[in-house]
């Protein structure tokens, strides 16, 4: 039976129901460059919502590199990489990324979403099995579903459950996980996942969009921070990185062994059938990569801000949730609580979507932009405020945020 065609009246009801549930989203208009202080919807706001973790989005060296790239290479690539859209800066950036991560090759993509579609759909298909963390980013979920492979999802971070799913998998196996989970701020159990991939002869794909630049030696990401790739990268490991976060630019890459990267170049549809990113953008990202490689002081400052925020929030009485509590949202009784995270993503648990929205609006009235994250981005009953910190923040900014939260703490 064909799906029922939704009428205009049905859409009106759907939109009304979302509004009533506090799930409606709206665009905001920024009228200044990306920064910790911005003009948004006509107001000057201190922002805690960007993924620009190292403050490189408006760095003068990155901007100058892009301007020089435009002067030399023009504005657009004009074609797909495999036609005549692969320019010198693209090749240089791919080589630099591979050298930085100590892998054979890297392949550029226009977005992180497209990179994930490519790596999953390019390496597995019908008759194969993807074993995925239940809290993976939407692009990983979509990639697995569109690949045609069987999708088995394990409880978040539960390695016993992951092993059970692997044991019942058929065909080529692929383990799929975020490195740092974008809405919870926790880190995948990478040591255990690598052991499982080796034991079951499975691909391990780690989307480290929120780890690259922030963690590890020279900012090499979550695997480096865990000491897992210091002696070389195994053939079964594929890393995906997004350039629009700590890099401060745009686009994405997939990095790994020579053969799997060649397979993606030959058959990944989101690589074959799209125009390459502008070569000037690759010029900007090369400058950003250099800043990341020599960015220990930025990373140290960011870690200090994370520690200060958590200490100060605990000091005003916010409880800290455990991983066990997070696994069962209905068990959380606090009106506002700090979720377990050591990353720049510092979510504040609220639970109810309407209450999360109200608290976000109260903070905005106080001059701070802290978004409310609601279903379907997070599971039902686990709405939260998603605080993200940047190396561009100062200690005074964190103090201002904590004071505003304390002033708006739920009574009782």
Order of alpha helices (4+ residues) and beta strands (2+ residues): alpha-beta-beta-alpha-alpha-beta-alpha-beta-alpha-beta-alpha-beta-alpha-beta-alpha-beta-beta-alpha-alpha-alpha-alpha-beta-alpha-beta-beta-alpha-beta-beta-beta-alpha
